[in-house]
Amino acid sequence: MTDALVCDDVEVHFGGVKAVDGVSITVAPGSLCGLVGPNGSGKTTLLNAVSGLVPLTAGRITAHGEALAGRPVPQIARRGVRRTFQAIRLLSTLTVVENVALGADDGRRLFDGLLRPRRSARADHRSRELARDALERVGLSDVGDRLPGELPYGHQRRVEIARALAARPRLLLLDEPVAGMSVEERREIADLLLELKAEGLTQVLVEHDLELVTRITDHLVVVDFGRVIADGDPDETVRNEDVREAYLGRRHDAAGPRSHGAVRAADGG
């Protein structure tokens, strides 16, 4: 069976800063992979590279056997790769269902609306159907006609996930989906991700909550200064001495290569 995601010796540089430095990761189909590390360790930059938001400096990325590097974001999205972001990106003037529907049509609605109005109307109806299905999957079937700003923070996070699910992706990249949530909200999102995994959806989860990550993921990848320092069983990985040093900060106090220090500022995750 073809791997859902393969990052092979991936590098992403910003000037002289190596935000991602030779990362190799393999994610099995239907699995839930955790990607953790200190702030600025390169996690978000790696997700950006997979989803086409930043170009690769070196290496290659494939999803379900198809090369992604060099493809524009819409092409990657149409190949079944969707993601959420650290910061909520909902449009305040659109209803919840309209926001989610935007995730279902690959951004083609405006073009079709101008040149193919009848086709656009059919596509718009289909997008809304997919959006309402996605909202039901995340437990928000009753808020579709409200504005995002009327919802509590935790529900807005769920809407973000619903928008990514509306396109029925094969690979879902989640960038800190429980950030800022209460303990109960975190538990609910964790349960949702496990349900999606049971349905066969492959997920890569960036998260700082190690307890949550070790509880729900199949395998865990830890990055520090843009490099993979551990990769394996979640419980065993969090006990790895390199991982403990990275999180406790002892390594960063020791003498070592300083050329990577700027990575912390270059990458939010």
BASEKOL-188157 format. One record per residue (C-alpha): chain; x, y, z; residue number from 1. Coordinates in steps of 0.05 Angstrom, whole numbers, plus 5000, padded with zeros to 4 digits. Example, Ala and Ser with C-alpha at 12.3 -4.5 7.8 and 13.67 -1.06 7.14 Angstrom:
2
<gudren chain="A" xx="5246" yy="4910" zz="5156" resi="1"/>
<gudren chain="A" xx="5273" yy="4979" zz="5143" resi="2"/>
***
This chain:
269
<gudren chain="A" xx="5000" yy="5000" zz="5000" resi="1"/>
<gudren chain="A" xx="5026" yy="5069" zz="4981" resi="2"/>
<gudren chain="A" xx="5046" yy="5113" zz="5039" resi="3"/>
<gudren chain="A" xx="4999" yy="5172" zz="5052" resi="4"/>
<gudren chain="A" xx="5056" yy="5221" zz="5061" resi="5"/>
<gudren chain="A" xx="5131" yy="5216" zz="5049" resi="6"/>
<gudren chain="A" xx="5179" yy="5273" zz="5064" resi="7"/>
<gudren chain="A" xx="5247" yy="5253" zz="5038" resi="8"/>
<gudren chain="A" xx="5306" yy="5295" zz="5063" resi="9"/>
<gudren chain="A" xx="5265" yy="5358" zz="5060" resi="10"/>
<gudren chain="A" xx="5299" yy="5425" zz="5069" resi="11"/>
<gudren chain="A" xx="5267" yy="5495" zz="5072" resi="12"/>
<gudren chain="A" xx="5314" yy="5554" zz="5079" resi="13"/>
<gudren chain="A" xx="5298" yy="5627" zz="5090" resi="14"/>
<gudren chain="A" xx="5361" yy="5663" zz="5071" resi="15"/>
<gudren chain="A" xx="5415" yy="5632" zz="5114" resi="16"/>
<gudren chain="A" xx="5365" yy="5601" zz="5163" resi="17"/>
<gudren chain="A" xx="5350" yy="5527" zz="5157" resi="18"/>
<gudren chain="A" xx="5278" yy="5524" zz="5181" resi="19"/>
<gudren chain="A" xx="5272" yy="5452" zz="5159" resi="20"/>
<gudren chain="A" xx="5338" yy="5415" zz="5155" resi="21"/>
<gudren chain="A" xx="5338" yy="5347" zz="5123" resi="22"/>
<gudren chain="A" xx="5272" yy="5321" zz="5150" resi="23"/>
<gudren chain="A" xx="5249" yy="5251" zz="5129" resi="24"/>
<gudren chain="A" xx="5181" yy="5226" zz="5152" resi="25"/>
<gudren chain="A" xx="5135" yy="5171" zz="5128" resi="26"/>
<gudren chain="A" xx="5061" yy="5170" zz="5147" resi="27"/>
<gudren chain="A" xx="5021" yy="5107" zz="5137" resi="28"/>
<gudren chain="A" xx="4951" yy="5110" zz="5106" resi="29"/>
<gudren chain="A" xx="4896" yy="5117" zz="5157" resi="30"/>
<gudren chain="A" xx="4944" yy="5134" zz="5213" resi="31"/>
<gudren chain="A" xx="4946" yy="5194" zz="5261" resi="32"/>
<gudren chain="A" xx="5017" yy="5221" zz="5264" resi="33"/>
<gudren chain="A" xx="5038" yy="5270" zz="5317" resi="34"/>
<gudren chain="A" xx="5090" yy="5324" zz="5300" resi="35"/>
<gudren chain="A" xx="5117" yy="5359" zz="5361" resi="36"/>
<gudren chain="A" xx="5175" yy="5402" zz="5383" resi="37"/>
<gudren chain="A" xx="5193" yy="5467" zz="5418" resi="38"/>
<gudren chain="A" xx="5167" yy="5533" zz="5390" resi="39"/>
<gudren chain="A" xx="5202" yy="5551" zz="5326" resi="40"/>
<gudren chain="A" xx="5228" yy="5481" zz="5313" resi="41"/>
<gudren chain="A" xx="5202" yy="5477" zz="5241" resi="42"/>
<gudren chain="A" xx="5136" yy="5442" zz="5249" resi="43"/>
<gudren chain="A" xx="5092" yy="5494" zz="5216" resi="44"/>
<gudren chain="A" xx="5143" yy="5506" zz="5162" resi="45"/>
<gudren chain="A" xx="5141" yy="5432" zz="5145" resi="46"/>
<gudren chain="A" xx="5065" yy="5434" zz="5140" resi="47"/>
<gudren chain="A" xx="5071" yy="5496" zz="5096" resi="48"/>
<gudren chain="A" xx="5119" yy="5458" zz="5050" resi="49"/>
<gudren chain="A" xx="5072" yy="5398" zz="5045" resi="50"/>
<gudren chain="A" xx="5012" yy="5442" zz="5028" resi="51"/>
<gudren chain="A" xx="5051" yy="5485" zz="4978" resi="52"/>
<gudren chain="A" xx="5054" yy="5550" zz="5017" resi="53"/>
<gudren chain="A" xx="5130" yy="5552" zz="5017" resi="54"/>
<gudren chain="A" xx="5178" yy="5523" zz="4965" resi="55"/>
<gudren chain="A" xx="5227" yy="5468" zz="4980" resi="56"/>
<gudren chain="A" xx="5300" yy="5484" zz="4980" resi="57"/>
<gudren chain="A" xx="5317" yy="5410" zz="4973" resi="58"/>
<gudren chain="A" xx="5286" yy="5341" zz="4980" resi="59"/>
<gudren chain="A" xx="5219" yy="5315" zz="4957" resi="60"/>
<gudren chain="A" xx="5148" yy="5306" zz="4983" resi="61"/>
<gudren chain="A" xx="5097" yy="5256" zz="4959" resi="62"/>
<gudren chain="A" xx="5025" yy="5244" zz="4980" resi="63"/>
<gudren chain="A" xx="4994" yy="5177" zz="4961" resi="64"/>
<gudren chain="A" xx="5050" yy="5168" zz="4911" resi="65"/>
<gudren chain="A" xx="5042" yy="5236" zz="4876" resi="66"/>
<gudren chain="A" xx="5098" yy="5288" zz="4878" resi="67"/>
<gudren chain="A" xx="5076" yy="5353" zz="4911" resi="68"/>
<gudren chain="A" xx="5138" yy="5397" zz="4907" resi="69"/>
<gudren chain="A" xx="5130" yy="5454" zz="4858" resi="70"/>
<gudren chain="A" xx="5055" yy="5448" zz="4851" resi="71"/>
<gudren chain="A" xx="5012" yy="5508" zz="4868" resi="72"/>
<gudren chain="A" xx="4967" yy="5504" zz="4929" resi="73"/>
<gudren chain="A" xx="4901" yy="5491" zz="4891" resi="74"/>
<gudren chain="A" xx="4932" yy="5431" zz="4855" resi="75"/>
<gudren chain="A" xx="4957" yy="5402" zz="4920" resi="76"/>
<gudren chain="A" xx="4888" yy="5413" zz="4951" resi="77"/>
<gudren chain="A" xx="4855" yy="5377" zz="4893" resi="78"/>
<gudren chain="A" xx="4900" yy="5318" zz="4906" resi="79"/>
<gudren chain="A" xx="4867" yy="5309" zz="4973" resi="80"/>
<gudren chain="A" xx="4913" yy="5348" zz="5019" resi="81"/>
<gudren chain="A" xx="4878" yy="5398" zz="5065" resi="82"/>
<gudren chain="A" xx="4900" yy="5434" zz="5128" resi="83"/>
<gudren chain="A" xx="4880" yy="5479" zz="5186" resi="84"/>
<gudren chain="A" xx="4921" yy="5537" zz="5213" resi="85"/>
<gudren chain="A" xx="4945" yy="5560" zz="5281" resi="86"/>
<gudren chain="A" xx="4906" yy="5625" zz="5274" resi="87"/>
<gudren chain="A" xx="4832" yy="5620" zz="5258" resi="88"/>
<gudren chain="A" xx="4819" yy="5642" zz="5187" resi="89"/>
<gudren chain="A" xx="4744" yy="5649" zz="5181" resi="90"/>
<gudren chain="A" xx="4712" yy="5705" zz="5141" resi="91"/>
<gudren chain="A" xx="4670" yy="5747" zz="5189" resi="92"/>
<gudren chain="A" xx="4619" yy="5770" zz="5138" resi="93"/>
<gudren chain="A" xx="4601" yy="5700" zz="5113" resi="94"/>
<gudren chain="A" xx="4558" yy="5651" zz="5151" resi="95"/>
<gudren chain="A" xx="4588" yy="5589" zz="5181" resi="96"/>
<gudren chain="A" xx="4562" yy="5545" zz="5125" resi="97"/>
<gudren chain="A" xx="4588" yy="5593" zz="5072" resi="98"/>
<gudren chain="A" xx="4657" yy="5592" zz="5105" resi="99"/>
<gudren chain="A" xx="4657" yy="5517" zz="5105" resi="100"/>
<gudren chain="A" xx="4632" yy="5513" zz="5033" resi="101"/>
<gudren chain="A" xx="4694" yy="5552" zz="5011" resi="102"/>
<gudren chain="A" xx="4734" yy="5491" zz="5030" resi="103"/>
<gudren chain="A" xx="4693" yy="5446" zz="4984" resi="104"/>
<gudren chain="A" xx="4703" yy="5480" zz="4918" resi="105"/>
<gudren chain="A" xx="4779" yy="5491" zz="4912" resi="106"/>
<gudren chain="A" xx="4768" yy="5566" zz="4903" resi="107"/>
<gudren chain="A" xx="4738" yy="5557" zz="4834" resi="108"/>
<gudren chain="A" xx="4670" yy="5587" zz="4850" resi="109"/>
<gudren chain="A" xx="4687" yy="5658" zz="4829" resi="110"/>
<gudren chain="A" xx="4713" yy="5636" zz="4760" resi="111"/>
<gudren chain="A" xx="4652" yy="5593" zz="4746" resi="112"/>
<gudren chain="A" xx="4605" yy="5646" zz="4772" resi="113"/>
<gudren chain="A" xx="4631" yy="5695" zz="4721" resi="114"/>
<gudren chain="A" xx="4637" yy="5649" zz="4660" resi="115"/>
<gudren chain="A" xx="4590" yy="5591" zz="4675" resi="116"/>
<gudren chain="A" xx="4533" yy="5616" zz="4719" resi="117"/>
<gudren chain="A" xx="4489" yy="5553" zz="4712" resi="118"/>
<gudren chain="A" xx="4546" yy="5507" zz="4729" resi="119"/>
<gudren chain="A" xx="4565" yy="5553" zz="4786" resi="120"/>
<gudren chain="A" xx="4495" yy="5548" zz="4815" resi="121"/>
<gudren chain="A" xx="4499" yy="5472" zz="4815" resi="122"/>
<gudren chain="A" xx="4569" yy="5473" zz="4845" resi="123"/>
<gudren chain="A" xx="4547" yy="5522" zz="4898" resi="124"/>
<gudren chain="A" xx="4489" yy="5476" zz="4918" resi="125"/>
<gudren chain="A" xx="4537" yy="5417" zz="4921" resi="126"/>
<gudren chain="A" xx="4587" yy="5456" zz="4962" resi="127"/>
<gudren chain="A" xx="4534" yy="5475" zz="5013" resi="128"/>
<gudren chain="A" xx="4513" yy="5402" zz="5019" resi="129"/>
<gudren chain="A" xx="4585" yy="5382" zz="5032" resi="130"/>
<gudren chain="A" xx="4592" yy="5439" zz="5081" resi="131"/>
<gudren chain="A" xx="4531" yy="5418" zz="5121" resi="132"/>
<gudren chain="A" xx="4556" yy="5346" zz="5122" resi="133"/>
<gudren chain="A" xx="4623" yy="5370" zz="5148" resi="134"/>
<gudren chain="A" xx="4590" yy="5413" zz="5202" resi="135"/>
<gudren chain="A" xx="4550" yy="5352" zz="5224" resi="136"/>
<gudren chain="A" xx="4615" yy="5312" zz="5229" resi="137"/>
<gudren chain="A" xx="4644" yy="5362" zz="5277" resi="138"/>
<gudren chain="A" xx="4580" yy="5368" zz="5318" resi="139"/>
<gudren chain="A" xx="4559" yy="5437" zz="5293" resi="140"/>
<gudren chain="A" xx="4500" yy="5421" zz="5249" resi="141"/>
<gudren chain="A" xx="4456" yy="5474" zz="5283" resi="142"/>
<gudren chain="A" xx="4501" yy="5535" zz="5272" resi="143"/>
<gudren chain="A" xx="4508" yy="5538" zz="5197" resi="144"/>
<gudren chain="A" xx="4467" yy="5601" zz="5188" resi="145"/>
<gudren chain="A" xx="4503" yy="5641" zz="5242" resi="146"/>
<gudren chain="A" xx="4564" yy="5685" zz="5234" resi="147"/>
<gudren chain="A" xx="4631" yy="5659" zz="5260" resi="148"/>
<gudren chain="A" xx="4638" yy="5717" zz="5310" resi="149"/>
<gudren chain="A" xx="4574" yy="5694" zz="5345" resi="150"/>
<gudren chain="A" xx="4606" yy="5627" zz="5363" resi="151"/>
<gudren chain="A" xx="4651" yy="5612" zz="5422" resi="152"/>
<gudren chain="A" xx="4725" yy="5603" zz="5408" resi="153"/>
<gudren chain="A" xx="4723" yy="5527" zz="5412" resi="154"/>
<gudren chain="A" xx="4666" yy="5523" zz="5361" resi="155"/>
<gudren chain="A" xx="4704" yy="5569" zz="5314" resi="156"/>
<gudren chain="A" xx="4762" yy="5519" zz="5317" resi="157"/>
<gudren chain="A" xx="4713" yy="5464" zz="5298" resi="158"/>
<gudren chain="A" xx="4689" yy="5505" zz="5239" resi="159"/>
<gudren chain="A" xx="4761" yy="5509" zz="5215" resi="160"/>
<gudren chain="A" xx="4765" yy="5433" zz="5217" resi="161"/>
<gudren chain="A" xx="4698" yy="5427" zz="5182" resi="162"/>
<gudren chain="A" xx="4722" yy="5471" zz="5126" resi="163"/>
<gudren chain="A" xx="4782" yy="5426" zz="5115" resi="164"/>
<gudren chain="A" xx="4736" yy="5364" zz="5117" resi="165"/>
<gudren chain="A" xx="4686" yy="5393" zz="5067" resi="166"/>
<gudren chain="A" xx="4730" yy="5373" zz="5009" resi="167"/>
<gudren chain="A" xx="4734" yy="5301" zz="5036" resi="168"/>
<gudren chain="A" xx="4810" yy="5300" zz="5039" resi="169"/>
<gudren chain="A" xx="4854" yy="5239" zz="5040" resi="170"/>
<gudren chain="A" xx="4907" yy="5274" zz="5082" resi="171"/>
<gudren chain="A" xx="4890" yy="5326" zz="5135" resi="172"/>
<gudren chain="A" xx="4944" yy="5370" zz="5165" resi="173"/>
<gudren chain="A" xx="4924" yy="5401" zz="5233" resi="174"/>
<gudren chain="A" xx="4965" yy="5458" zz="5261" resi="175"/>
<gudren chain="A" xx="4951" yy="5464" zz="5336" resi="176"/>
<gudren chain="A" xx="4876" yy="5452" zz="5330" resi="177"/>
<gudren chain="A" xx="4865" yy="5454" zz="5406" resi="178"/>
<gudren chain="A" xx="4906" yy="5517" zz="5420" resi="179"/>
<gudren chain="A" xx="4870" yy="5562" zz="5470" resi="180"/>
<gudren chain="A" xx="4816" yy="5510" zz="5486" resi="181"/>
<gudren chain="A" xx="4790" yy="5487" zz="5553" resi="182"/>
<gudren chain="A" xx="4805" yy="5417" zz="5579" resi="183"/>
<gudren chain="A" xx="4736" yy="5394" zz="5559" resi="184"/>
<gudren chain="A" xx="4741" yy="5424" zz="5489" resi="185"/>
<gudren chain="A" xx="4809" yy="5391" zz="5480" resi="186"/>
<gudren chain="A" xx="4779" yy="5324" zz="5498" resi="187"/>
<gudren chain="A" xx="4723" yy="5334" zz="5448" resi="188"/>
<gudren chain="A" xx="4771" yy="5351" zz="5392" resi="189"/>
<gudren chain="A" xx="4814" yy="5291" zz="5410" resi="190"/>
<gudren chain="A" xx="4753" yy="5247" zz="5405" resi="191"/>
<gudren chain="A" xx="4736" yy="5277" zz="5338" resi="192"/>
<gudren chain="A" xx="4805" yy="5263" zz="5310" resi="193"/>
<gudren chain="A" xx="4800" yy="5192" zz="5334" resi="194"/>
<gudren chain="A" xx="4733" yy="5185" zz="5299" resi="195"/>
<gudren chain="A" xx="4763" yy="5212" zz="5235" resi="196"/>
<gudren chain="A" xx="4820" yy="5163" zz="5242" resi="197"/>
<gudren chain="A" xx="4770" yy="5106" zz="5251" resi="198"/>
<gudren chain="A" xx="4738" yy="5128" zz="5185" resi="199"/>
<gudren chain="A" xx="4806" yy="5119" zz="5151" resi="200"/>
<gudren chain="A" xx="4828" yy="5192" zz="5145" resi="201"/>
<gudren chain="A" xx="4903" yy="5202" zz="5150" resi="202"/>
<gudren chain="A" xx="4922" yy="5260" zz="5195" resi="203"/>
<gudren chain="A" xx="4986" yy="5296" zz="5215" resi="204"/>
<gudren chain="A" xx="4976" yy="5334" zz="5280" resi="205"/>
<gudren chain="A" xx="5021" yy="5390" zz="5304" resi="206"/>
<gudren chain="A" xx="5008" yy="5401" zz="5378" resi="207"/>
<gudren chain="A" xx="5043" yy="5423" zz="5442" resi="208"/>
<gudren chain="A" xx="4998" yy="5382" zz="5488" resi="209"/>
<gudren chain="A" xx="5042" yy="5321" zz="5496" resi="210"/>
<gudren chain="A" xx="4991" yy="5284" zz="5539" resi="211"/>
<gudren chain="A" xx="4938" yy="5291" zz="5485" resi="212"/>
<gudren chain="A" xx="4987" yy="5273" zz="5429" resi="213"/>
<gudren chain="A" xx="5014" yy="5211" zz="5462" resi="214"/>
<gudren chain="A" xx="4943" yy="5188" zz="5477" resi="215"/>
<gudren chain="A" xx="4913" yy="5192" zz="5407" resi="216"/>
<gudren chain="A" xx="4970" yy="5185" zz="5357" resi="217"/>
<gudren chain="A" xx="4998" yy="5121" zz="5325" resi="218"/>
<gudren chain="A" xx="5068" yy="5148" zz="5320" resi="219"/>
<gudren chain="A" xx="5104" yy="5210" zz="5340" resi="220"/>
<gudren chain="A" xx="5157" yy="5252" zz="5305" resi="221"/>
<gudren chain="A" xx="5197" yy="5303" zz="5346" resi="222"/>
<gudren chain="A" xx="5234" yy="5360" zz="5312" resi="223"/>
<gudren chain="A" xx="5283" yy="5409" zz="5341" resi="224"/>
<gudren chain="A" xx="5321" yy="5464" zz="5304" resi="225"/>
<gudren chain="A" xx="5290" yy="5438" zz="5239" resi="226"/>
<gudren chain="A" xx="5315" yy="5367" zz="5248" resi="227"/>
<gudren chain="A" xx="5281" yy="5302" zz="5268" resi="228"/>
<gudren chain="A" xx="5309" yy="5280" zz="5335" resi="229"/>
<gudren chain="A" xx="5261" yy="5223" zz="5349" resi="230"/>
<gudren chain="A" xx="5209" yy="5183" zz="5310" resi="231"/>
<gudren chain="A" xx="5170" yy="5123" zz="5335" resi="232"/>
<gudren chain="A" xx="5120" yy="5097" zz="5386" resi="233"/>
<gudren chain="A" xx="5090" yy="5158" zz="5423" resi="234"/>
<gudren chain="A" xx="5102" yy="5132" zz="5494" resi="235"/>
<gudren chain="A" xx="5173" yy="5111" zz="5479" resi="236"/>
<gudren chain="A" xx="5188" yy="5174" zz="5440" resi="237"/>
<gudren chain="A" xx="5169" yy="5222" zz="5496" resi="238"/>
<gudren chain="A" xx="5217" yy="5185" zz="5542" resi="239"/>
<gudren chain="A" xx="5274" yy="5194" zz="5493" resi="240"/>
<gudren chain="A" xx="5331" yy="5233" zz="5526" resi="241"/>
<gudren chain="A" xx="5340" yy="5279" zz="5466" resi="242"/>
<gudren chain="A" xx="5266" yy="5296" zz="5469" resi="243"/>
<gudren chain="A" xx="5269" yy="5310" zz="5543" resi="244"/>
<gudren chain="A" xx="5329" yy="5355" zz="5533" resi="245"/>
<gudren chain="A" xx="5295" yy="5393" zz="5477" resi="246"/>
<gudren chain="A" xx="5233" yy="5407" zz="5519" resi="247"/>
<gudren chain="A" xx="5270" yy="5421" zz="5583" resi="248"/>
<gudren chain="A" xx="5317" yy="5469" zz="5547" resi="249"/>
<gudren chain="A" xx="5383" yy="5440" zz="5570" resi="250"/>
<gudren chain="A" xx="5409" yy="5432" zz="5500" resi="251"/>
<gudren chain="A" xx="5395" yy="5504" zz="5482" resi="252"/>
<gudren chain="A" xx="5437" yy="5527" zz="5540" resi="253"/>
<gudren chain="A" xx="5496" yy="5486" zz="5518" resi="254"/>
<gudren chain="A" xx="5548" yy="5507" zz="5468" resi="255"/>
<gudren chain="A" xx="5530" yy="5484" zz="5398" resi="256"/>
<gudren chain="A" xx="5517" yy="5508" zz="5326" resi="257"/>
<gudren chain="A" xx="5487" yy="5577" zz="5330" resi="258"/>
<gudren chain="A" xx="5468" yy="5581" zz="5257" resi="259"/>
<gudren chain="A" xx="5402" yy="5548" zz="5274" resi="260"/>
<gudren chain="A" xx="5384" yy="5596" zz="5329" resi="261"/>
<gudren chain="A" xx="5344" yy="5642" zz="5284" resi="262"/>
<gudren chain="A" xx="5297" yy="5586" zz="5267" resi="263"/>
<gudren chain="A" xx="5257" yy="5601" zz="5330" resi="264"/>
<gudren chain="A" xx="5237" yy="5669" zz="5301" resi="265"/>
<gudren chain="A" xx="5227" yy="5642" zz="5231" resi="266"/>
<gudren chain="A" xx="5174" yy="5591" zz="5249" resi="267"/>
<gudren chain="A" xx="5117" yy="5597" zz="5298" resi="268"/>
<gudren chain="A" xx="5114" yy="5523" zz="5310" resi="269"/>
***
